[in-house]
Every structure is written in structure tokens, then in C-alpha cells.
Amino acid sequence: MKTTIATVVFVSSLLSCPVIAQESAPKDVLESSLSRSIHHDVSAVQQEVKNDNTLDLMQYVSEFKFALNPSSIMATIKETAADILSYPEE
């Protein structure tokens, strides 16, 4: 009796192993596909943020260069002087 039960358990475990292996394969494919999709989305967002930051930095540098331009400094000084001379009480 014990031998029969042991044989049935052993045979059923052998038969269930391929079924478990077959069921895990689609899960592995799904996990792999999901992982690739997430990686792709993260890379796209990283590239977008990098491009936005590069654009912001270029704009800041160009505004900074314009602010240090001698002609713009002189224009600002002239404008400020004209305002002071026009409205001395302020």
C-alpha cells in the first residue's frame, strides 16, 4: 500500500513538473516584455528630461551673454538714467 501511494505521488509529481514549466514560460515572456517596455519608457522620459534641461541651459546661457553684452549694459544704464532724471522724486 505504501509503495503504491509513493508511486502515485512520484508519478504525479513527474507529470505536474512539465505543466508547471509550461505555465511559467508565458509568465517569463510577459515579465520580460513588461520589463523591456518599462525600460523603454524610462529611457524615453530620461531623454526628454535631458533635452528639456539642455534647452533651458542654452536659453539661460544666451540670456546671460546678452546681459553681459556692453551695448545692452549701456542701454540699461541709459534707460535707468532717463527714468531717474524724468522722475526725480522716486
PyMOL Python script that loads the backbone (N, CA, C, O; Angstrom):
from pymol import cmd

cmd.read_pdbstr("""\
ATOM      1  N   MET A   1       0.810  -1.193   0.000  1.00  0.00           N
ATOM      2  CA  MET A   1       0.000   0.000   0.000  1.00  0.00           C
ATOM      3  C   MET A   1       0.856   1.261   0.000  1.00  0.00           C
ATOM      4  O   MET A   1       0.622   2.187  -0.776  1.00  0.00           O
ATOM      5  N   LYS A   2       1.872   1.280   0.902  1.00  0.00           N
ATOM      6  CA  LYS A   2       2.751   2.439   0.959  1.00  0.00           C
ATOM      7  C   LYS A   2       3.504   2.613  -0.356  1.00  0.00           C
ATOM      8  O   LYS A   2       3.719   3.738  -0.807  1.00  0.00           O
ATOM      9  N   THR A   3       3.893   1.526  -0.954  1.00  0.00           N
ATOM     10  CA  THR A   3       4.612   1.584  -2.225  1.00  0.00           C
ATOM     11  C   THR A   3       3.713   2.129  -3.316  1.00  0.00           C
ATOM     12  O   THR A   3       4.174   2.895  -4.162  1.00  0.00           O
ATOM     13  N   THR A   4       2.458   1.759  -3.319  1.00  0.00           N
ATOM     14  CA  THR A   4       1.513   2.246  -4.315  1.00  0.00           C
ATOM     15  C   THR A   4       1.297   3.748  -4.155  1.00  0.00           C
ATOM     16  O   THR A   4       1.279   4.488  -5.138  1.00  0.00           O
ATOM     17  N   ILE A   5       1.136   4.184  -2.928  1.00  0.00           N
ATOM     18  CA  ILE A   5       0.941   5.614  -2.677  1.00  0.00           C
ATOM     19  C   ILE A   5       2.194   6.393  -3.082  1.00  0.00           C
ATOM     20  O   ILE A   5       2.100   7.449  -3.707  1.00  0.00           O
ATOM     21  N   ALA A   6       3.347   5.873  -2.728  1.00  0.00           N
ATOM     22  CA  ALA A   6       4.602   6.529  -3.089  1.00  0.00           C
ATOM     23  C   ALA A   6       4.763   6.584  -4.601  1.00  0.00           C
ATOM     24  O   ALA A   6       5.247   7.584  -5.132  1.00  0.00           O
ATOM     25  N   THR A   7       4.371   5.540  -5.296  1.00  0.00           N
ATOM     26  CA  THR A   7       4.462   5.502  -6.755  1.00  0.00           C
ATOM     27  C   THR A   7       3.517   6.516  -7.375  1.00  0.00           C
ATOM     28  O   THR A   7       3.878   7.215  -8.322  1.00  0.00           O
ATOM     29  N   VAL A   8       2.303   6.595  -6.839  1.00  0.00           N
ATOM     30  CA  VAL A   8       1.327   7.552  -7.375  1.00  0.00           C
ATOM     31  C   VAL A   8       1.822   8.984  -7.154  1.00  0.00           C
ATOM     32  O   VAL A   8       1.718   9.819  -8.052  1.00  0.00           O
ATOM     33  N   VAL A   9       2.355   9.271  -5.974  1.00  0.00           N
ATOM     34  CA  VAL A   9       2.873  10.614  -5.683  1.00  0.00           C
ATOM     35  C   VAL A   9       4.061  10.925  -6.589  1.00  0.00           C
ATOM     36  O   VAL A   9       4.160  12.032  -7.118  1.00  0.00           O
ATOM     37  N   PHE A  10       4.952   9.972  -6.770  1.00  0.00           N
ATOM     38  CA  PHE A  10       6.126  10.181  -7.613  1.00  0.00           C
ATOM     39  C   PHE A  10       5.738  10.422  -9.066  1.00  0.00           C
ATOM     40  O   PHE A  10       6.255  11.341  -9.702  1.00  0.00           O
ATOM     41  N   VAL A  11       4.837   9.607  -9.592  1.00  0.00           N
ATOM     42  CA  VAL A  11       4.404   9.749 -10.987  1.00  0.00           C
ATOM     43  C   VAL A  11       3.642  11.055 -11.175  1.00  0.00           C
ATOM     44  O   VAL A  11       3.836  11.747 -12.175  1.00  0.00           O
ATOM     45  N   SER A  12       2.786  11.396 -10.234  1.00  0.00           N
ATOM     46  CA  SER A  12       2.038  12.651 -10.377  1.00  0.00           C
ATOM     47  C   SER A  12       2.969  13.859 -10.291  1.00  0.00           C
ATOM     48  O   SER A  12       2.733  14.866 -10.959  1.00  0.00           O
ATOM     49  N   SER A  13       4.019  13.773  -9.482  1.00  0.00           N
ATOM     50  CA  SER A  13       4.963  14.890  -9.424  1.00  0.00           C
ATOM     51  C   SER A  13       5.750  15.003 -10.725  1.00  0.00           C
ATOM     52  O   SER A  13       6.080  16.104 -11.164  1.00  0.00           O
ATOM     53  N   LEU A  14       6.049  13.859 -11.340  1.00  0.00           N
ATOM     54  CA  LEU A  14       6.741  13.913 -12.636  1.00  0.00           C
ATOM     55  C   LEU A  14       5.837  14.505 -13.721  1.00  0.00           C
ATOM     56  O   LEU A  14       6.307  15.236 -14.593  1.00  0.00           O
ATOM     57  N   LEU A  15       4.565  14.196 -13.665  1.00  0.00           N
ATOM     58  CA  LEU A  15       3.641  14.706 -14.676  1.00  0.00           C
ATOM     59  C   LEU A  15       3.314  16.184 -14.450  1.00  0.00           C
ATOM     60  O   LEU A  15       3.043  16.916 -15.402  1.00  0.00           O
ATOM     61  N   SER A  16       3.341  16.614 -13.204  1.00  0.00           N
ATOM     62  CA  SER A  16       2.998  18.013 -12.939  1.00  0.00           C
ATOM     63  C   SER A  16       4.171  18.953 -13.215  1.00  0.00           C
ATOM     64  O   SER A  16       3.945  20.140 -13.451  1.00  0.00           O
ATOM     65  N   CYS A  17       5.393  18.477 -13.195  1.00  0.00           N
ATOM     66  CA  CYS A  17       6.563  19.335 -13.442  1.00  0.00           C
ATOM     67  C   CYS A  17       6.538  19.969 -14.830  1.00  0.00           C
ATOM     68  O   CYS A  17       6.772  21.174 -14.933  1.00  0.00           O
ATOM     69  N   PRO A  18       6.266  19.218 -15.910  1.00  0.00           N
ATOM     70  CA  PRO A  18       6.213  19.871 -17.225  1.00  0.00           C
ATOM     71  C   PRO A  18       5.066  20.879 -17.313  1.00  0.00           C
ATOM     72  O   PRO A  18       5.192  21.902 -17.986  1.00  0.00           O
ATOM     73  N   VAL A  19       3.960  20.600 -16.644  1.00  0.00           N
ATOM     74  CA  VAL A  19       2.839  21.535 -16.670  1.00  0.00           C
ATOM     75  C   VAL A  19       3.236  22.829 -15.987  1.00  0.00           C
ATOM     76  O   VAL A  19       2.922  23.908 -16.489  1.00  0.00           O
ATOM     77  N   ILE A  20       3.910  22.748 -14.866  1.00  0.00           N
ATOM     78  CA  ILE A  20       4.368  23.942 -14.162  1.00  0.00           C
ATOM     79  C   ILE A  20       5.379  24.689 -15.020  1.00  0.00           C
ATOM     80  O   ILE A  20       5.342  25.917 -15.091  1.00  0.00           O
ATOM     81  N   ALA A  21       6.289  23.955 -15.677  1.00  0.00           N
ATOM     82  CA  ALA A  21       7.283  24.595 -16.531  1.00  0.00           C
ATOM     83  C   ALA A  21       6.614  25.292 -17.712  1.00  0.00           C
ATOM     84  O   ALA A  21       7.041  26.373 -18.119  1.00  0.00           O
ATOM     85  N   GLN A  22       5.569  24.679 -18.262  1.00  0.00           N
ATOM     86  CA  GLN A  22       4.874  25.294 -19.395  1.00  0.00           C
ATOM     87  C   GLN A  22       4.103  26.527 -18.952  1.00  0.00           C
ATOM     88  O   GLN A  22       4.002  27.485 -19.718  1.00  0.00           O
ATOM     89  N   GLU A  23       3.558  26.535 -17.750  1.00  0.00           N
ATOM     90  CA  GLU A  23       2.813  27.688 -17.269  1.00  0.00           C
ATOM     91  C   GLU A  23       3.743  28.846 -16.923  1.00  0.00           C
ATOM     92  O   GLU A  23       3.355  30.005 -17.070  1.00  0.00           O
ATOM     93  N   SER A  24       4.951  28.561 -16.471  1.00  0.00           N
ATOM     94  CA  SER A  24       5.857  29.641 -16.088  1.00  0.00           C
ATOM     95  C   SER A  24       6.481  30.313 -17.305  1.00  0.00           C
ATOM     96  O   SER A  24       6.906  31.465 -17.223  1.00  0.00           O
ATOM     97  N   ALA A  25       6.542  29.608 -18.434  1.00  0.00           N
ATOM     98  CA  ALA A  25       7.141  30.200 -19.622  1.00  0.00           C
ATOM     99  C   ALA A  25       6.376  31.434 -20.099  1.00  0.00           C
ATOM    100  O   ALA A  25       7.018  32.447 -20.378  1.00  0.00           O
ATOM    101  N   PRO A  26       5.043  31.413 -20.210  1.00  0.00           N
ATOM    102  CA  PRO A  26       4.348  32.640 -20.602  1.00  0.00           C
ATOM    103  C   PRO A  26       4.522  33.765 -19.586  1.00  0.00           C
ATOM    104  O   PRO A  26       4.585  34.938 -19.954  1.00  0.00           O
ATOM    105  N   LYS A  27       4.598  33.400 -18.306  1.00  0.00           N
ATOM    106  CA  LYS A  27       4.825  34.426 -17.295  1.00  0.00           C
ATOM    107  C   LYS A  27       6.196  35.066 -17.485  1.00  0.00           C
ATOM    108  O   LYS A  27       6.343  36.280 -17.344  1.00  0.00           O
ATOM    109  N   ASP A  28       7.206  34.245 -17.807  1.00  0.00           N
ATOM    110  CA  ASP A  28       8.544  34.777 -18.051  1.00  0.00           C
ATOM    111  C   ASP A  28       8.551  35.689 -19.272  1.00  0.00           C
ATOM    112  O   ASP A  28       9.197  36.737 -19.266  1.00  0.00           O
ATOM    113  N   VAL A  29       7.839  35.293 -20.310  1.00  0.00           N
ATOM    114  CA  VAL A  29       7.755  36.117 -21.510  1.00  0.00           C
ATOM    115  C   VAL A  29       7.028  37.418 -21.191  1.00  0.00           C
ATOM    116  O   VAL A  29       7.433  38.487 -21.648  1.00  0.00           O
ATOM    117  N   LEU A  30       5.970  37.330 -20.417  1.00  0.00           N
ATOM    118  CA  LEU A  30       5.218  38.521 -20.023  1.00  0.00           C
ATOM    119  C   LEU A  30       6.081  39.445 -19.161  1.00  0.00           C
ATOM    120  O   LEU A  30       6.108  40.657 -19.377  1.00  0.00           O
ATOM    121  N   GLU A  31       6.777  38.876 -18.195  1.00  0.00           N
ATOM    122  CA  GLU A  31       7.654  39.676 -17.345  1.00  0.00           C
ATOM    123  C   GLU A  31       8.762  40.322 -18.165  1.00  0.00           C
ATOM    124  O   GLU A  31       9.093  41.489 -17.957  1.00  0.00           O
ATOM    125  N   SER A  32       9.327  39.578 -19.082  1.00  0.00           N
ATOM    126  CA  SER A  32      10.396  40.104 -19.929  1.00  0.00           C
ATOM    127  C   SER A  32       9.874  41.230 -20.809  1.00  0.00           C
ATOM    128  O   SER A  32      10.528  42.263 -20.960  1.00  0.00           O
ATOM    129  N   SER A  33       8.707  41.032 -21.384  1.00  0.00           N
ATOM    130  CA  SER A  33       8.101  42.064 -22.230  1.00  0.00           C
ATOM    131  C   SER A  33       7.778  43.302 -21.420  1.00  0.00           C
ATOM    132  O   SER A  33       8.026  44.421 -21.870  1.00  0.00           O
ATOM    133  N   LEU A  34       7.231  43.116 -20.235  1.00  0.00           N
ATOM    134  CA  LEU A  34       6.910  44.241 -19.359  1.00  0.00           C
ATOM    135  C   LEU A  34       8.178  44.970 -18.932  1.00  0.00           C
ATOM    136  O   LEU A  34       8.205  46.200 -18.890  1.00  0.00           O
ATOM    137  N   SER A  35       9.207  44.230 -18.622  1.00  0.00           N
ATOM    138  CA  SER A  35      10.482  44.834 -18.233  1.00  0.00           C
ATOM    139  C   SER A  35      11.065  45.656 -19.376  1.00  0.00           C
ATOM    140  O   SER A  35      11.549  46.766 -19.155  1.00  0.00           O
ATOM    141  N   ARG A  36      11.025  45.124 -20.592  1.00  0.00           N
ATOM    142  CA  ARG A  36      11.528  45.876 -21.754  1.00  0.00           C
ATOM    143  C   ARG A  36      10.700  47.126 -21.982  1.00  0.00           C
ATOM    144  O   ARG A  36      11.247  48.185 -22.288  1.00  0.00           O
ATOM    145  N   SER A  37       9.392  47.016 -21.836  1.00  0.00           N
ATOM    146  CA  SER A  37       8.506  48.164 -22.030  1.00  0.00           C
ATOM    147  C   SER A  37       8.796  49.259 -20.996  1.00  0.00           C
ATOM    148  O   SER A  37       8.878  50.439 -21.336  1.00  0.00           O
ATOM    149  N   ILE A  38       8.948  48.857 -19.750  1.00  0.00           N
ATOM    150  CA  ILE A  38       9.255  49.825 -18.693  1.00  0.00           C
ATOM    151  C   ILE A  38      10.609  50.468 -18.952  1.00  0.00           C
ATOM    152  O   ILE A  38      10.756  51.682 -18.812  1.00  0.00           O
ATOM    153  N   HIS A  39      11.593  49.672 -19.327  1.00  0.00           N
ATOM    154  CA  HIS A  39      12.927  50.204 -19.620  1.00  0.00           C
ATOM    155  C   HIS A  39      12.876  51.200 -20.776  1.00  0.00           C
ATOM    156  O   HIS A  39      13.532  52.241 -20.737  1.00  0.00           O
ATOM    157  N   HIS A  40      12.101  50.875 -21.796  1.00  0.00           N
ATOM    158  CA  HIS A  40      11.955  51.777 -22.951  1.00  0.00           C
ATOM    159  C   HIS A  40      11.295  53.088 -22.530  1.00  0.00           C
ATOM    160  O   HIS A  40      11.738  54.165 -22.929  1.00  0.00           O
ATOM    161  N   ASP A  41      10.234  52.996 -21.725  1.00  0.00           N
ATOM    162  CA  ASP A  41       9.541  54.203 -21.268  1.00  0.00           C
ATOM    163  C   ASP A  41      10.447  55.067 -20.387  1.00  0.00           C
ATOM    164  O   ASP A  41      10.461  56.290 -20.520  1.00  0.00           O
ATOM    165  N   VAL A  42      11.190  54.438 -19.502  1.00  0.00           N
ATOM    166  CA  VAL A  42      12.102  55.178 -18.626  1.00  0.00           C
ATOM    167  C   VAL A  42      13.184  55.857 -19.460  1.00  0.00           C
ATOM    168  O   VAL A  42      13.521  57.014 -19.210  1.00  0.00           O
ATOM    169  N   SER A  43      13.727  55.154 -20.440  1.00  0.00           N
ATOM    170  CA  SER A  43      14.758  55.747 -21.298  1.00  0.00           C
ATOM    171  C   SER A  43      14.200  56.934 -22.079  1.00  0.00           C
ATOM    172  O   SER A  43      14.878  57.950 -22.233  1.00  0.00           O
ATOM    173  N   ALA A  44      12.976  56.812 -22.568  1.00  0.00           N
ATOM    174  CA  ALA A  44      12.357  57.909 -23.318  1.00  0.00           C
ATOM    175  C   ALA A  44      12.149  59.128 -22.426  1.00  0.00           C
ATOM    176  O   ALA A  44      12.397  60.256 -22.852  1.00  0.00           O
ATOM    177  N   VAL A  45      11.700  58.914 -21.206  1.00  0.00           N
ATOM    178  CA  VAL A  45      11.485  60.031 -20.272  1.00  0.00           C
ATOM    179  C   VAL A  45      12.825  60.661 -19.896  1.00  0.00           C
ATOM    180  O   VAL A  45      12.931  61.884 -19.813  1.00  0.00           O
ATOM    181  N   GLN A  46      13.839  59.841 -19.670  1.00  0.00           N
ATOM    182  CA  GLN A  46      15.165  60.372 -19.350  1.00  0.00           C
ATOM    183  C   GLN A  46      15.689  61.239 -20.489  1.00  0.00           C
ATOM    184  O   GLN A  46      16.241  62.313 -20.249  1.00  0.00           O
ATOM    185  N   GLN A  47      15.520  60.779 -21.723  1.00  0.00           N
ATOM    186  CA  GLN A  47      15.982  61.548 -22.877  1.00  0.00           C
ATOM    187  C   GLN A  47      15.202  62.856 -22.999  1.00  0.00           C
ATOM    188  O   GLN A  47      15.782  63.895 -23.312  1.00  0.00           O
ATOM    189  N   GLU A  48      13.906  62.813 -22.758  1.00  0.00           N
ATOM    190  CA  GLU A  48      13.076  64.026 -22.824  1.00  0.00           C
ATOM    191  C   GLU A  48      13.500  65.041 -21.764  1.00  0.00           C
ATOM    192  O   GLU A  48      13.597  66.235 -22.050  1.00  0.00           O
ATOM    193  N   VAL A  49      13.752  64.572 -20.551  1.00  0.00           N
ATOM    194  CA  VAL A  49      14.202  65.463 -19.478  1.00  0.00           C
ATOM    195  C   VAL A  49      15.570  66.041 -19.819  1.00  0.00           C
ATOM    196  O   VAL A  49      15.822  67.224 -19.592  1.00  0.00           O
ATOM    197  N   LYS A  50      16.445  65.213 -20.359  1.00  0.00           N
ATOM    198  CA  LYS A  50      17.777  65.684 -20.743  1.00  0.00           C
ATOM    199  C   LYS A  50      17.676  66.748 -21.826  1.00  0.00           C
ATOM    200  O   LYS A  50      18.377  67.757 -21.763  1.00  0.00           O
ATOM    201  N   ASN A  51      16.820  66.542 -22.814  1.00  0.00           N
ATOM    202  CA  ASN A  51      16.645  67.527 -23.881  1.00  0.00           C
ATOM    203  C   ASN A  51      16.068  68.831 -23.341  1.00  0.00           C
ATOM    204  O   ASN A  51      16.517  69.915 -23.716  1.00  0.00           O
ATOM    205  N   ASP A  52      15.074  68.726 -22.461  1.00  0.00           N
ATOM    206  CA  ASP A  52      14.481  69.926 -21.856  1.00  0.00           C
ATOM    207  C   ASP A  52      15.512  70.706 -21.039  1.00  0.00           C
ATOM    208  O   ASP A  52      15.579  71.932 -21.126  1.00  0.00           O
ATOM    209  N   ASN A  53      16.305  70.003 -20.256  1.00  0.00           N
ATOM    210  CA  ASN A  53      17.321  70.665 -19.439  1.00  0.00           C
ATOM    211  C   ASN A  53      18.409  71.302 -20.305  1.00  0.00           C
ATOM    212  O   ASN A  53      18.906  72.382 -19.985  1.00  0.00           O
ATOM    213  N   THR A  54      18.776  70.639 -21.390  1.00  0.00           N
ATOM    214  CA  THR A  54      19.756  71.212 -22.304  1.00  0.00           C
ATOM    215  C   THR A  54      19.224  72.487 -22.936  1.00  0.00           C
ATOM    216  O   THR A  54      19.947  73.477 -23.051  1.00  0.00           O
ATOM    217  N   LEU A  55      17.968  72.464 -23.344  1.00  0.00           N
ATOM    218  CA  LEU A  55      17.347  73.651 -23.919  1.00  0.00           C
ATOM    219  C   LEU A  55      17.285  74.790 -22.906  1.00  0.00           C
ATOM    220  O   LEU A  55      17.587  75.936 -23.242  1.00  0.00           O
ATOM    221  N   ASP A  56      16.894  74.482 -21.663  1.00  0.00           N
ATOM    222  CA  ASP A  56      16.853  75.501 -20.610  1.00  0.00           C
ATOM    223  C   ASP A  56      18.242  76.088 -20.344  1.00  0.00           C
ATOM    224  O   ASP A  56      18.386  77.297 -20.165  1.00  0.00           O
ATOM    225  N   LEU A  57      19.249  75.234 -20.321  1.00  0.00           N
ATOM    226  CA  LEU A  57      20.612  75.698 -20.085  1.00  0.00           C
ATOM    227  C   LEU A  57      21.085  76.599 -21.229  1.00  0.00           C
ATOM    228  O   LEU A  57      21.710  77.632 -20.989  1.00  0.00           O
ATOM    229  N   MET A  58      20.791  76.210 -22.459  1.00  0.00           N
ATOM    230  CA  MET A  58      21.190  77.034 -23.605  1.00  0.00           C
ATOM    231  C   MET A  58      20.496  78.387 -23.557  1.00  0.00           C
ATOM    232  O   MET A  58      21.115  79.408 -23.858  1.00  0.00           O
ATOM    233  N   GLN A  59      19.226  78.411 -23.184  1.00  0.00           N
ATOM    234  CA  GLN A  59      18.490  79.667 -23.077  1.00  0.00           C
ATOM    235  C   GLN A  59      19.079  80.538 -21.964  1.00  0.00           C
ATOM    236  O   GLN A  59      19.229  81.747 -22.139  1.00  0.00           O
ATOM    237  N   TYR A  60      19.412  79.938 -20.832  1.00  0.00           N
ATOM    238  CA  TYR A  60      19.997  80.684 -19.722  1.00  0.00           C
ATOM    239  C   TYR A  60      21.340  81.280 -20.136  1.00  0.00           C
ATOM    240  O   TYR A  60      21.615  82.443 -19.843  1.00  0.00           O
ATOM    241  N   VAL A  61      22.179  80.496 -20.812  1.00  0.00           N
ATOM    242  CA  VAL A  61      23.495  80.982 -21.236  1.00  0.00           C
ATOM    243  C   VAL A  61      23.344  82.129 -22.230  1.00  0.00           C
ATOM    244  O   VAL A  61      24.068  83.121 -22.147  1.00  0.00           O
ATOM    245  N   SER A  62      22.408  82.000 -23.170  1.00  0.00           N
ATOM    246  CA  SER A  62      22.228  83.078 -24.149  1.00  0.00           C
ATOM    247  C   SER A  62      21.712  84.351 -23.470  1.00  0.00           C
ATOM    248  O   SER A  62      22.142  85.446 -23.829  1.00  0.00           O
ATOM    249  N   GLU A  63      20.808  84.233 -22.505  1.00  0.00           N
ATOM    250  CA  GLU A  63      20.336  85.403 -21.763  1.00  0.00           C
ATOM    251  C   GLU A  63      21.463  86.015 -20.933  1.00  0.00           C
ATOM    252  O   GLU A  63      21.559  87.237 -20.814  1.00  0.00           O
ATOM    253  N   PHE A  64      22.301  85.178 -20.369  1.00  0.00           N
ATOM    254  CA  PHE A  64      23.432  85.659 -19.582  1.00  0.00           C
ATOM    255  C   PHE A  64      24.425  86.400 -20.467  1.00  0.00           C
ATOM    256  O   PHE A  64      24.928  87.459 -20.092  1.00  0.00           O
ATOM    257  N   LYS A  65      24.708  85.841 -21.646  1.00  0.00           N
ATOM    258  CA  LYS A  65      25.615  86.509 -22.585  1.00  0.00           C
ATOM    259  C   LYS A  65      25.027  87.843 -23.029  1.00  0.00           C
ATOM    260  O   LYS A  65      25.749  88.835 -23.129  1.00  0.00           O
ATOM    261  N   PHE A  66      23.740  87.875 -23.291  1.00  0.00           N
ATOM    262  CA  PHE A  66      23.100  89.123 -23.695  1.00  0.00           C
ATOM    263  C   PHE A  66      23.166  90.157 -22.580  1.00  0.00           C
ATOM    264  O   PHE A  66      23.366  91.344 -22.839  1.00  0.00           O
ATOM    265  N   ALA A  67      22.996  89.707 -21.329  1.00  0.00           N
ATOM    266  CA  ALA A  67      23.054  90.628 -20.199  1.00  0.00           C
ATOM    267  C   ALA A  67      24.450  91.203 -20.016  1.00  0.00           C
ATOM    268  O   ALA A  67      24.591  92.329 -19.538  1.00  0.00           O
ATOM    269  N   LEU A  68      25.477  90.461 -20.384  1.00  0.00           N
ATOM    270  CA  LEU A  68      26.850  90.939 -20.247  1.00  0.00           C
ATOM    271  C   LEU A  68      27.340  91.694 -21.478  1.00  0.00           C
ATOM    272  O   LEU A  68      28.457  92.211 -21.480  1.00  0.00           O
ATOM    273  N   ASN A  69      26.531  91.763 -22.507  1.00  0.00           N
ATOM    274  CA  ASN A  69      26.897  92.479 -23.723  1.00  0.00           C
ATOM    275  C   ASN A  69      27.025  93.968 -23.388  1.00  0.00           C
ATOM    276  O   ASN A  69      26.100  94.535 -22.807  1.00  0.00           O
ATOM    277  N   PRO A  70      28.152  94.625 -23.738  1.00  0.00           N
ATOM    278  CA  PRO A  70      28.342  96.044 -23.395  1.00  0.00           C
ATOM    279  C   PRO A  70      27.243  96.954 -23.944  1.00  0.00           C
ATOM    280  O   PRO A  70      26.857  97.916 -23.281  1.00  0.00           O
ATOM    281  N   SER A  71      26.740  96.669 -25.131  1.00  0.00           N
ATOM    282  CA  SER A  71      25.697  97.540 -25.680  1.00  0.00           C
ATOM    283  C   SER A  71      24.396  97.418 -24.886  1.00  0.00           C
ATOM    284  O   SER A  71      23.690  98.410 -24.703  1.00  0.00           O
ATOM    285  N   SER A  72      24.072  96.208 -24.413  1.00  0.00           N
ATOM    286  CA  SER A  72      22.856  96.062 -23.613  1.00  0.00           C
ATOM    287  C   SER A  72      23.038  96.688 -22.238  1.00  0.00           C
ATOM    288  O   SER A  72      22.087  97.227 -21.671  1.00  0.00           O
ATOM    289  N   ILE A  73      24.250  96.619 -21.697  1.00  0.00           N
ATOM    290  CA  ILE A  73      24.522  97.264 -20.406  1.00  0.00           C
ATOM    291  C   ILE A  73      24.368  98.777 -20.544  1.00  0.00           C
ATOM    292  O   ILE A  73      23.767  99.431 -19.691  1.00  0.00           O
ATOM    293  N   MET A  74      24.913  99.319 -21.619  1.00  0.00           N
ATOM    294  CA  MET A  74      24.797 100.763 -21.842  1.00  0.00           C
ATOM    295  C   MET A  74      23.339 101.166 -22.045  1.00  0.00           C
ATOM    296  O   MET A  74      22.912 102.211 -21.555  1.00  0.00           O
ATOM    297  N   ALA A  75      22.578 100.354 -22.754  1.00  0.00           N
ATOM    298  CA  ALA A  75      21.160 100.656 -22.966  1.00  0.00           C
ATOM    299  C   ALA A  75      20.412 100.643 -21.637  1.00  0.00           C
ATOM    300  O   ALA A  75      19.544 101.483 -21.400  1.00  0.00           O
ATOM    301  N   THR A  76      20.744  99.704 -20.786  1.00  0.00           N
ATOM    302  CA  THR A  76      20.102  99.633 -19.469  1.00  0.00           C
ATOM    303  C   THR A  76      20.465 100.847 -18.620  1.00  0.00           C
ATOM    304  O   THR A  76      19.613 101.411 -17.933  1.00  0.00           O
ATOM    305  N   ILE A  77      21.736 101.245 -18.672  1.00  0.00           N
ATOM    306  CA  ILE A  77      22.174 102.414 -17.914  1.00  0.00           C
ATOM    307  C   ILE A  77      21.472 103.671 -18.432  1.00  0.00           C
ATOM    308  O   ILE A  77      21.014 104.496 -17.641  1.00  0.00           O
ATOM    309  N   LYS A  78      21.385 103.818 -19.762  1.00  0.00           N
ATOM    310  CA  LYS A  78      20.718 104.988 -20.343  1.00  0.00           C
ATOM    311  C   LYS A  78      19.245 105.022 -19.939  1.00  0.00           C
ATOM    312  O   LYS A  78      18.716 106.077 -19.588  1.00  0.00           O
ATOM    313  N   GLU A  79      18.597 103.882 -19.989  1.00  0.00           N
ATOM    314  CA  GLU A  79      17.181 103.808 -19.637  1.00  0.00           C
ATOM    315  C   GLU A  79      16.968 104.154 -18.161  1.00  0.00           C
ATOM    316  O   GLU A  79      16.044 104.889 -17.817  1.00  0.00           O
ATOM    317  N   THR A  80      17.822 103.624 -17.303  1.00  0.00           N
ATOM    318  CA  THR A  80      17.713 103.909 -15.875  1.00  0.00           C
ATOM    319  C   THR A  80      17.985 105.384 -15.597  1.00  0.00           C
ATOM    320  O   THR A  80      17.288 106.006 -14.795  1.00  0.00           O
ATOM    321  N   ALA A  81      18.992 105.939 -16.256  1.00  0.00           N
ATOM    322  CA  ALA A  81      19.320 107.357 -16.064  1.00  0.00           C
ATOM    323  C   ALA A  81      18.171 108.242 -16.536  1.00  0.00           C
ATOM    324  O   ALA A  81      17.832 109.228 -15.882  1.00  0.00           O
ATOM    325  N   ALA A  82      17.577 107.891 -17.666  1.00  0.00           N
ATOM    326  CA  ALA A  82      16.449 108.678 -18.178  1.00  0.00           C
ATOM    327  C   ALA A  82      15.270 108.614 -17.205  1.00  0.00           C
ATOM    328  O   ALA A  82      14.595 109.619 -16.982  1.00  0.00           O
ATOM    329  N   ASP A  83      15.025 107.455 -16.636  1.00  0.00           N
ATOM    330  CA  ASP A  83      13.937 107.316 -15.653  1.00  0.00           C
ATOM    331  C   ASP A  83      14.218 108.145 -14.405  1.00  0.00           C
ATOM    332  O   ASP A  83      13.315 108.790 -13.871  1.00  0.00           O
ATOM    333  N   ILE A  84      15.455 108.131 -13.943  1.00  0.00           N
ATOM    334  CA  ILE A  84      15.807 108.898 -12.742  1.00  0.00           C
ATOM    335  C   ILE A  84      15.689 110.394 -12.994  1.00  0.00           C
ATOM    336  O   ILE A  84      15.197 111.140 -12.148  1.00  0.00           O
ATOM    337  N   LEU A  85      16.147 110.827 -14.174  1.00  0.00           N
ATOM    338  CA  LEU A  85      16.082 112.260 -14.495  1.00  0.00           C
ATOM    339  C   LEU A  85      14.643 112.711 -14.747  1.00  0.00           C
ATOM    340  O   LEU A  85      14.290 113.853 -14.454  1.00  0.00           O
ATOM    341  N   SER A  86      13.817 111.823 -15.285  1.00  0.00           N
ATOM    342  CA  SER A  86      12.439 112.199 -15.571  1.00  0.00           C
ATOM    343  C   SER A  86      11.587 112.252 -14.313  1.00  0.00           C
ATOM    344  O   SER A  86      10.708 113.106 -14.194  1.00  0.00           O
ATOM    345  N   TYR A  87      11.832 111.368 -13.398  1.00  0.00           N
ATOM    346  CA  TYR A  87      11.031 111.284 -12.179  1.00  0.00           C
ATOM    347  C   TYR A  87      11.974 111.308 -10.966  1.00  0.00           C
ATOM    348  O   TYR A  87      12.225 110.257 -10.376  1.00  0.00           O
ATOM    349  N   PRO A  88      12.487 112.445 -10.591  1.00  0.00           N
ATOM    350  CA  PRO A  88      13.479 112.512  -9.509  1.00  0.00           C
ATOM    351  C   PRO A  88      12.927 112.173  -8.137  1.00  0.00           C
ATOM    352  O   PRO A  88      13.690 111.774  -7.258  1.00  0.00           O
ATOM    353  N   GLU A  89      11.626 112.317  -7.926  1.00  0.00           N
ATOM    354  CA  GLU A  89      11.098 112.036  -6.585  1.00  0.00           C
ATOM    355  C   GLU A  89      11.038 110.559  -6.259  1.00  0.00           C
ATOM    356  O   GLU A  89      10.921 110.203  -5.087  1.00  0.00           O
ATOM    357  N   GLU A  90      11.112 109.713  -7.219  1.00  0.00           N
ATOM    358  CA  GLU A  90      11.099 108.272  -6.952  1.00  0.00           C
ATOM    359  C   GLU A  90      12.462 107.878  -6.513  1.00  0.00           C
ATOM    360  O   GLU A  90      12.705 106.706  -6.228  1.00  0.00           O
TER     361      GLU A  90
END
""", "prot")
cmd.dss("prot")
cmd.show_as("cartoon", "prot")
cmd.util.cbc("prot")
cmd.orient("prot")
